[in-house]
Amino acid sequence: MINTISISPEQELEALNTAITDAISKVREGIYVSINHLESWCDRICKSILELPLNDSKRMASKLENIVNDLDILKDLILKQLTAMKYKNSKIKSV
């Protein structure tokens, strides 16, 4: 029998925030990160927040706003990283 661990949407939100913050740090260090899983994770969290009582979901609004801002930062950093990689590859090919 498999035991499932149930965590609250707030805990899930914290875990997502930590993952995004870690990804930002890694990209700033020049490490490539995959963000493929973030979209489904965000969707799942948003659906679970919508199922909460209104007061509970309102409490999470600022945390969601911070996550959206961090996702924008991550997107910009990844785009810069990919642009730099393409530029570097174009220089290698032209040599």
Backbone hydrogen bonds, N-H to C=O, Kabsch-Sander energy under -0.5 kcal/mol:
donor,donor_aa,acceptor,acceptor_aa,energy
3,N,1,M,-0.5
6,S,4,T,-0.6
7,I,5,I,-0.6
12,E,8,S,-2.5
13,L,9,P,-2.4
14,E,10,E,-2.0
15,A,11,Q,-2.3
16,L,12,E,-2.4
17,N,13,L,-2.5
18,T,14,E,-2.4
19,A,15,A,-2.3
20,I,16,L,-2.5
21,T,17,N,-2.5
22,D,18,T,-2.6
23,A,19,A,-2.2
24,I,20,I,-2.5
25,S,21,T,-2.2
26,K,22,D,-2.4
27,V,23,A,-2.6
28,R,24,I,-2.3
29,E,25,S,-1.2
30,G,27,V,-1.6
31,I,26,K,-2.7
38,L,35,I,-1.3
39,E,35,I,-0.6
40,S,36,N,-0.5
41,W,37,H,-1.9
42,C,38,L,-2.9
43,D,39,E,-2.4
44,R,40,S,-2.4
45,I,41,W,-2.2
46,C,42,C,-2.7
47,K,43,D,-2.3
48,S,44,R,-2.0
49,I,45,I,-2.3
50,L,46,C,-2.2
51,E,47,K,-0.9
52,L,49,I,-1.4
57,S,53,P,-2.3
58,K,54,L,-2.4
59,R,55,N,-1.5
60,M,56,D,-0.7
60,M,57,S,-0.7
61,A,58,K,-1.4
64,L,60,M,-2.5
65,E,61,A,-2.3
66,N,62,S,-2.2
67,I,63,K,-2.1
68,V,64,L,-2.5
69,N,65,E,-2.3
70,D,66,N,-2.5
71,L,67,I,-2.6
72,D,68,V,-2.0
73,I,69,N,-2.1
74,L,70,D,-2.7
75,K,71,L,-2.6
76,D,72,D,-2.4
77,L,73,I,-2.5
78,I,74,L,-2.5
79,L,75,K,-2.5
80,K,76,D,-2.2
81,Q,77,L,-2.4
82,L,78,I,-2.9
83,T,79,L,-2.4
84,A,80,K,-2.5
85,M,81,Q,-2.2
86,K,82,L,-2.5
87,Y,83,T,-2.5
88,K,84,A,-2.6
89,N,85,M,-2.5
90,S,86,K,-2.2
91,K,87,Y,-1.9
92,I,88,K,-2.0
93,K,89,N,-2.1
94,S,90,S,-1.4
95,V,91,K,-0.6
95,V,92,I,-0.8
